[in-house]
Amino acid sequence: MRKTNPQGKEYAGIDYFRLIAAFLVVAIHTSPLTDVSGTADFIFTRILARTAVPFFFMASGFFLFLKEEGGTLHFDRLAVFLKKTAVLYAIAILLYLPLNIYTGTAQEWRYLPNCLKDIAFDGTFYHLWYLPAAILGACIVWLLLKKRKAGQAFFICLVFYLIGLFGDSYYGISEKVPFLKAVYQSLFLFSDYTRNGLFYAPVFFLMGALFARRVQQGRGKQRIPLKTCLIGLAFSFSLMLAEGLLLHRFRLQRHDSMYLMLLPTMFFLFPCLLYWKGKDHRSLRNLSMLIYLIHPAGIVAVRGFAKATGLQGLLIENSVIHFLTVALGSLAAAAVLVAIGNRRRTHKVKPAHRHMDRAWAEIRLSALRHNVKALQAALPAGCKVMAVVKANAYGHGAAEISTYLNRIGIDSFAVATIEEGIYLRRQGVNGEILILGYTAVARASELFRYRLSQTVVDAEHARELNRFGKTLSVHIKVDTGMNRLGENYRHVSEIASVFDCRNLVVAGIFTHLSVSDSREESDVAFTNRQIQNFYELLDSLKVRGISIPKIHIQSSYGVLNYPGLQCSYARIGIALYGVLSATDPQTKRSLDLRPVLALKSRVTLVRSIESGEGVSYGREFIAQGETKIAVLSIGYADGFPRSLSAGKGHVLIHGSRAPIIGRICMDQLVVDVTGLPDVKRGDVATLIGKDGSEEITAEETAGNAGTITNELLSRLGDRLERVFLDF
């Protein structure tokens, strides 16, 4: 079986339905149609709304497993989910503790088994059972898929669901059989309900995981047609409606969360939502969860306000108004909390200027966001930006840049080394992280653990990685003329053999254009030959029956000079940061890119020297007359090139240029500020960036230093504070 990865997709339908599901849960606890019809309210809140929580479980299972190569959820990813859910649960417990004390529930916790039962299964408040259920359900599904095949895992979850079913909506049958009644009465000692993390949550978590596995293994073209999904949903829900009404009619329900036809209803509902594509809306995820968590407090608040104002008849006794008031109030409170959270996250990328007394780099995230939009708009439809964040994101700060790119929708990254990839994972970066350089097979376990995609540098490297024995994601590097890494494009059989490696999922195939930055006729001809060689290789692979995975050819200059190439990704490095490698580049296409980084330092000393006096090591600068100099607290140990010594470089102070004089030292440099008024200790000097109407670009600085911006920026040292600004 040839293994490839599908194109990345966003699932807007799932995000929008989260909000709908949250309001359905509010409806369950407020019974909005009571004044209209008891039967109508039962249908709405006890049948239709019962799709909400299974949907939440399926969505969690889907996204947990979605980006896992081979459909195997790595424990560190599960651990992040468990930690976040546990922290949320702890906060919710504290939030509702005053109500527990007020209602007397807390008194029951003096008996330890009651306390443990509530925390582990029932929730310390009536709606909080969902959180421990999510924790237990996720763990059960992870263990099952780790030890069993998917079909076996589903059968086990189904059996548990059926056991729970007869303790819930079908309990009226169970209690008529003495043995079963005794069994369930024993179960109820540990949990008041069978709709918990053991009997209820796992089957829906697993269904979500299996939908994710289907997408991840590249079978999207075989998915259920939308028409079939809609017909199946309508038919299944009709049967669930009949089931619920019959059970209610014959009073068989102990509770009404679990229906037999709920399973096929969710099976058809979820893929319907997968057809609803578009930009993801992460804020809706937080909003829906907050509505779920705080709406019981909203119910208490509305009731208290109604009693205090004498509006019980309107706000409490009118069931529709009561529901709308609670729903809108919970929405408003959740929106405020989301806004506060977003504001705090924004502030996190604007750290306090702790060390701006020496030298620092200002990183303007608004410029980065602008560049992403400009680059994405320049790419053909279906081609996505793969952000190259190697070398500390070209000196800009890899963790902060990558997490910000995650937030604005970028989920594909490229690094140079496994250490860089592990660092990003540990910093919470999501999505694919491709290692462009060589990684020895001795470190394959780390590739697996941190879910990193590895570049296969030749066929033998692929065979070495395959012998590791666990599923690894790889991209095949093809050498089309650069003669660096990659299997030669002529070696079709060798490249094809990589697809047969049973433990490798080929997620991509790519090449590197060696002179795409040049518009010289000979270089353009060579680049076109490289492109032709690559596509001819792909055609040869297709002839052999190989399904071509994601492809990527262009780097920054490839996008500017060969913009029409149809690829899955464009690997954008230097252009992402708003600069190009050299001054005055001749490119086929120009984009409105904004520099992200500005390099600044402080003036630490201002003095005048007499004619004949020298400055810095070697006395290469000798004053020809009285000269006013300023010492800046930045040097070559901070990454500022020593080759800019002796007048080759400039800085900006008070919007004017000041030449660098003498040799640049490890920690300091000296500039001539003769004629500049009011220069004093503490003033800001700009080495790269704007000051007033003047600007020193990275391209100019690199050119004067005899290098390119890629080297200049990536050499900026760790001593420099990175100050992240989002305006």
N, C-alpha and C positions, 0 to 999 in steps of 0.2 A: 504493500500500500504506500503510495507516494504521500508524504506528509507536508502540508503547507499551512500557513496561518491565514485567516480571513482578513479582509480589509477592516480597519477599525471603524466602529459605528458609535453614534450617540443614540441614546434611548430616551428621547423627550417624553414619550408616552408614559413610561414608568414614573418619571418625575412628576408629571401632571396628575397621574392617578394617585400618587402618594397623598396629595392634598385632598382629593375626593375621598380617599379612604379615611383620612383623619376626621373629616366631617361626618362620615358614616359612623365612626366610633362615638363621636359626640351625640349623634342621633340615638345610638343604642342606650346611652345613659340619660337621655332627656325625653324620649318617646314623643316626638313632635306631632304625630298624627292621632294622638289619643282622643282629642276633641272632635276629630273628623269621624273616625271609625276605629274601634278596637281591632278589627280584623286587618284594616289597612295598616295600622301601626305595627301589628305583628308581622305582616308581610315585609314592611319596610325595614324595621329594626331587628327582627329576629330571623329573617331569611336573607333578604337582599344585603343588608349591612354586614352579615356574617362573612362576606367575601373580603372584608377589609383586612383583618388580622392575617389570614392566610396569604393575602397579597404581600403584606409587609414581610412575612417570613420568606416568601419566594423571592422577593426583590433582594433581600439580604443574601440569600443563598446564591442568587444569580450573580451579583456583583462581587461576592467573595471569590467565586470560581471563574469569573469571566476571563481574567487575564492570566490564568494559570496554564502554562504550557502542558499539554498532555492531559489537562483536566484534573491535575493533582494539586490540591491545595496545600501549600507549604505551611508548616506550623507557625512560622514567624508572622505570616499574614493573618492566620487564625488568631494568634496571640494579640495582635493589634486590635482586632474586632472584639475579642473578649475583654481586653483592658478598657476600651472605650465604653462598651456596654456596662461593665461593672462600675466604672466611675459614674456614668449617668445614673445607674440604679442607686448608688450610694447618695448622690445628690438628691434624687427624687425621694428617697427614704427620709432624708433630713427635712426636705421641703414639706412633706406631709406629716411629719412627726407631731407638730402642734395639733393637727386635726385628729390624729390617733389618740393623743392625750385627751382631747376634748370629748371624743366619742367613747372613751373608755377602752378602746382596743389595746392600748399600751399596757393596761392592767393585766391582760391575758398573757403578756410576754414574760411575766414573772415566772411562769411555768416554761422552762427552757424548750421542751418539745414544740410548744405552740409558736415560740419565737422562730425556731429553726424551720418549722413548716411554712410559716409565712414568708421568710426570707428566701427559702430554696424553691418553693412551688407557687404559693398563693399570692405572693406580693404583700407588702405591708399596707397597701391601700388597694381598693378593689380593682383598679386598672393596671397596677404595677406588675401583675403576674407575667405580663408580656416580656419583661426584661430578663428575669431568670429563665423563662421558657426559651428565649432567643439564645441565651448562653448555653443551656443544656442541649437544645436542638442542634446548634452549630457543632458542638463537640461530638454528639452522636453521629451526625452525618460525616464529619471528618474521619472518625474512627471506622465507620462502615466502608467508606470509599477507599480508605487506606488498606483495609483487610479483605474486602469483598468486591466482586464485580458489580457493576451498576445495577443489573437486574436483580441480583441477590440482595443488594442493599435496599432497593425499592420494595422488594417482597417483605423484608424484615420491618421496614417502616410502615408498610401497609398493614401488617399484622398488628403492630402496636396501635395504629390508628383505629382498627376495628375493635380492639380491646377497649380503647377509650370511648368509642362510639356507644358501646353498651353500658357505659357508665355515665353517659351524657343524654343525648336525645332518645336513645333506645333503652334507657334504664328501666322503663316500665315493663319491659320484657324480662330483663335480667332479675328484677326483684321477685318475680313469680317463680323463679327456680332457686330453691334454698341454697344450693351449693354456690351458684353465681352470686346471689345476694350476699352471702358470707364473704366471698372473695372481694367484692367491691366495697363492702363495709370496712374490710381490712385496709383496702387501698385508701379509703377516705380518711383513715387515721393519719396518713402521711400527706395527703393533699385533699382539699375540700372538693376538687373537681378533677376530672380526667383531661380537661382541656389545659394541658400543661406542657412542659418541655420534654416529657417522656413519651406521652401518647399522641400529642396533637402537633407539636411544632416540627418534629423530624421529617415527616412525609412532605411537608411544604418546602422546607429548606432543601430537601433532596430534589424535589421537582425543579426548583429554581436552579440548583447546581447542574442538573442534567440539561436544562435549556442552555445554560452557559457552556457546558461541555460541547453541546451540538454546534453552537456558534464558534467556539474556540477551535474545534477540529475541522473547521472549514466546510461544514455541510449546510451552509446557509441556503444554497440553491435547492436543497431538498426539503426545506422547511414546509410546514403545512400552509397551503394556499389561504389567503385571507378570507375568501368566500367560505371555505370549509371551516375555518375558525369561527366565523360569525354564525354559521348554521349550527355548528356543534355547540357554541355558547348558548344560543337561543334554546336549543333542544335540551341541553343539560340543565340550564336554569329552570326551564319549565318543569322538568322532572323534580328538581330540588324544591321548587315552589309547591308542587303537589305533595312531595314527601313531608315538607314542613307542616303543611296544613293538616295532613292526615295524622301525623304524630301529635299535633296540638289538639286535634279533634278528639282523639282517643286518650289524651292525657298520658302519653308515654314518656314525656320529656322530664328528666330531672333538671337538666339545663338545656340550652338550645344553641350551642356553639358548633356541634359536630353533626354533619349530615353525610350520608353516603354519597349523594350526588354533588356534594361540594367539591370532591376530587376532580371529576370530569369538568365541572364548571370552571375551576381554576386552571385546569389543563388547557382549555380553549381561550379563556380570558387573557392569560399572560402572553401568548404569542400574538394575539390581536394588538396588544400594547407595544410589542416589539416592532410592529409595522409602522408605528407612529414615530418617525425619526425626526431629528432636528438637534439643535444645540442643547446640551444638557443644562439643567437648571439646578445647580447644587444648593442654592438658597431654598428651593422648595423642599429639599430633603430635610434640612434643619427646621424649616417652618412646620412641616407636617409632624415631625417628631415632637416639637415643642407643643403644638396644639394637642397632640395625644397626651402628653405628660401633664399639661397645666389645666386642661378643661375641667376636671373635677373641682379644682380650686376656683375656677370660673363659676361653676354651678353654685358653690358655697357663697361666693361674692355676690352673685345676682340675687340669691335668696336673701342674703343679709341686707342688700341695698333695698330690695322690694319691701321688706318688713320695716326698715327704717323710714321709708318714704310713703308707706301705705299703698304701694302699687302692686300688692300681691295679686290682685285680680288680673292685672295686665301682664306682669312679668313672670308669674308663677303658674297661675291657674289657666292662662291661655297657653296651651302646649306649643303651638307654632311660634308665638312670640318668645316664649321661654327658650326654645331651641335656637332661634335666630339670635337672641341676645347673648346666650352663652357662646354660640359659634363665632359671632362677630367679635365679642369681647376676647375670646381666646385667640382669635386671629390677630387682633390688634396687639395683645400682650406678646404673642409669639413674634410678630413683626418687629416690635421694639427690641426684644431680646436678640433677634437675628441681626438687627442694625447695630446694636451695641457690640455683638461678637465680631461683626465685620470691621467695625471701627477699631476694636482692640487688635485684630489681626493686622490691619493696616498700620497701626502704631508699632507693631512688632517689627515691621520692616523699616521703621524709622527710629533706630536705637538712639538713646541719649548720646550726645556728642562727648563721650567720656574722654577721648584722647585726641581731640581736635586742637590740642595745643602744640602739636608737632607737624605731622604730615598725614594726609588721609585721601581717600578716593570717594567722591560722591557718585553714587549710582542712582540714576534717575529712572525709576521703573515705568513712569509714564512714557518715556522715550522708547523703552523696550516694548511696551504694549503697542505703541504706534508702529514700530518696525515689524512686529509680528503681523499686524493687520496689512501693512504695505506689502510684505513678502508673500503672505497667503493670497492676497488679491492678484499678485503677479503670476501665481502658479496656475497651471491648467486645472480644470475641474477634476476632483478626485485625488489630487496630489496634496499631501499634507507636509507641514514643516516638521522635520526631525531636528530638534535643537541640539547643536553640538556644544557641549558644556565641558569639554576636556580642558586641562590646564587651568583648573579653578575658574571655569567659564571665561577663558581668555583674560584672567586677572580680575574678573568682576565679582567673584564669590559664587561658587558652584551651588552650594546648598540654597542660598537665598534666591538666586536667579531661577533655579530649577523649580523650587516650590512655588514661586510666583508664576512661572510659566504653567505649572499644573493648574493653578487657580484660574488662569485665563483660557484654559482649554487645550494646552499642549500636553500630549501624553506619550511622545516618542523622543528619546534622548540618545545622544551618542557621546561616549567617553573614550579615552585612549587606553586605560588600564583597568584591571579588575579592582584595584584599590579605589579608583575613582567611582566605579559602579557601586561597590559596597558602601562607600561613604554616602552616596546619594540615597540608597535604600535606608540606611540607618537614620538619615535625616527626614524620612517619611515621603520621599518622592515616589509617586505612583506612575504606572505605565511601563512601556518597554524601555529598557536601558541596554543599548547595544555597545559592546566593547569592540572598538575598531582595531585594536592591536592584538598581538598574540598572547594567549594565556596557556600555560602548560597544563597538561592533563592532571598533574598532581594537585591542581586547585579546582578540579571539576566539581568537587563537593560544595565549594563556595558558590560556583556558578548556579548549582542546583538550589542551594539554600536561599540565596538572595534573588533568585528568579531573574538572572541576567542572561541576555542574549550574547552569544559569543561569535565573533567572526572566525570562520574557517579559513585559514590562510593557505591551505592546499589540501588535497584529498587525503594525504597521510595524516594530517592534523585531525581531519574528520574521523578517520578510523580510530585514532587514539582516543578521542572524546567519546566515541561510540562504545568503546570497551569499558568505560566507566560504569555502564550498566543501568543508569537511571536517565529518565527523559530530560534532555537539554534542548534549549532553543538556540538555533544557530542561523547566521546569515552567511552565505557563500560569497567570498571575495574572488572576483575574476580579474586576472591581469590582462588588460587589453593593450598594453604598450608602455605602461609606466615602469614596469620591471621592479616593483617593490614587493608588496605582499600580494598573494592571490594565486589561484591555479590558472595556468595559461588558457586563454579562450579556445585554443586549438584542441585542448585535451577534453573533448566532449564526453568520452566514456568515463574519464576520471571524475568529472564534475557530476555526471549522471549517477555515479556510484554513491555519492553523498546522500542522494535522495533515498537510497536503499538501506541506509543505516537505521536500524530499527529503533535505536534510542535517541535519534536526533529528529527534532521537528524543524524542518527548514522554513524559517519564518521570513526569509528574504534572500535576495541575490543582488549583488551590486558590483560596480566597478568605479575606478577613480580616474578623472580626466586630468592629465598632467600639465597641459598648457591651455586650459580653458580661460585663463585670465588674459591671454594674448589675442590681439586682432590681426597679427601678422598673417599673411596669406598662407605661408607654409604651416604655421601653427594651427590655423583654422582647418586646414586640410588634414593634419594629423589627428585633431580632435574628432573630426567627422569620421575618420577611419576607426578610431576607438569606439565611437558610438555604433557604427555599422558592425564592427566585430562583435560587440556585446549583443546586439539584437539578432545577429545571425546565430550566435550561440543559443539564445532563447528559442529560436525557431527549430534548431536541431534537437533541443530538449523536448519541445512539443511533439516533434515527429516520433520520439521515443515513448510518447504517452505520459510525459511528466507534466503535471499541472504547475504552472509557473507561480511562485509565491510573490510577495511584494518586491518591487524592484526600486532601486535608487541609483542615480548616476551623478546628478548635479551636486556640487557644493555651491558656495556663494557666487563665485564667478560663473559657474555653469548656469545658474538661474539668470544672471544678467546677460550672458552672451548666447545662451542656447535655451531660451525660455519656453519653447514649444514642446520640449520632450515630454512624452506621456509616461509618467512614473507614479509610483505609489507615494514616494517620499522625495523631498529635496533636503539634503544635509546642509543646513545653514549654520555657518560658524561666524566668521568675522562680520558679515553683513548684519547679522542679528543684533550686533552691538553698535550698529550705526556708523561703522567706518569700513573702509576698504583697505586692501593691503598696502597700496602705494598711492602717492599723490597723482592727481590728474589722470585717473584711469580712463582708458578708451574702451568703453563697453557698448554693446549693441543696444542695451536698454538701461535707462537710469531710473532710480527710484528715490522717492523722498524719504531718506533714512536720517535718523537723528542720533547723534552720539549719545551713548548711555553713560559714559564715564567722564568725570572731570578729576584731574589730579591737582591737589592743592597742598600748600605748606604754610608755615608761619615764619615771619621775620623774627629772628631771635636777637639780632644785634644790628645797630646802625652806627657807623662811624665814618670819619673822614681820614684819608691817608694823604701824605705829601708826595710830591713829585719824586720819582726814583724809588719809591717803596714797592715791594712785591706782594703778591697775594697767593696764598695756598702753596701746596707742595711744588717744588721745582722752580718757584718764582718765574713761571712762564708768563705771568702778566706783571708788567712794570708800569706804574702810573706815570703818565706824561705830564701831569699837572695835578693840582689838588682834586681828589676824587672821592665821591661819597659812595660807600659800599654798604650792602645789606647782606647779612648772613642768613641763609634759609636752613631749616632743620630737616633736610632730606638729602640723600646721597645715593651712591650706586648700590648700597646694601638694601635699599628700598626698591630697587629695580629701575631707577632712573639712569640712563646710559652714561657711562663715563666719557664716551666718545663725543658728547655734547660740550665738553670743556672748551675753554679758551675761545669764546665768542661764537661757537657753532650753534648754540642753543639760546633761547630766550625764555623769560617768564613774564607774566603780566602782574603789575602792581598798580592799583588805582586806575585800571583801564589803560595803562601805558606799558609798552615793551621795555624790558630791562635785560641787557645782554648778560649771559653767564661769563664770568671772567675767572681766569686761573683754572686749575684742575678741580674737577668734581671729586670730593672725598667720599669715604664710605658712608658718612652720616650727615654731611653738610655740603653746601655749595655756596658760592659767593656771586652776587650780581652787582652790576654798576647801576646805581640809582641817582647818579649825578643829574640834576635838573628836574627830578621828580619831587614835587612838593610834599611835605608832611609825612614822609615815610617814617614809621616808628615801629618799635618792638610790638609784636602781636598782630601786625597787619597780615592780611591773607595774600599769598602769592599764588597765582594760577599757572601751573606748568603745562597742563593740557585742559582746554576748555575756554569758556568765554568770561570776559570781565569787561562790562560796558559794551562798547561797540567793537572791541578788539577780540580776536579769537586765535588761539594756537591749537591747531588740530592735531590729532594723533598721527595723521598721515604726514603732516609737516615735521613733527618731532621725529618720527621714525626715519623720514628721508634725510634729515640733517644728521641723524645718528648713523646713517649708512645701513639701515635695516628696513624691515617691514613692520607694519602695525601688529601683525600676529605675534611677532617676537617681543616687541615693545610692551604690549599689554599683558601677555602671559608671564612676563618676567617680573611684573609688579609684586613686591614681596609681601609676606605675611605681617610684617611690622606695620604696614599701612592699615589704619582703621577703614573699614568699608561702611559708609553711611548711606543707607537706603532711603530714598525719597520717592514718594508716590504722588507727585504733582508736577 
